[in-house]
């Protein structure tokens, strides 16, 4: 997970409709940016920005294409299994667990 990933930053991230759609869609099967563009009704640049951020935060992982290299056939899968949020003494604490099938 990236250094800037705090409870507040992840809460802000999860507040984004496209982020939630991408995580929801990729939790059932890996998808390419082009498939996500069509399903989310968003521009491809928007999808790529969200993919980059979600990958940086460790909430999405790439699965390389058949040729074993990154590129347009790269599919992405959500790694997010569960999020618990605590509020204690005015501070949010976030506990994130990966999906069980992500190892």
Helices and strands as residue ranges (DSSP letters): H 7-14, H 17-26, H 33-40, H 44-56, E 60-63, E 75-78, E 80-88, E 91-98, G 100-102
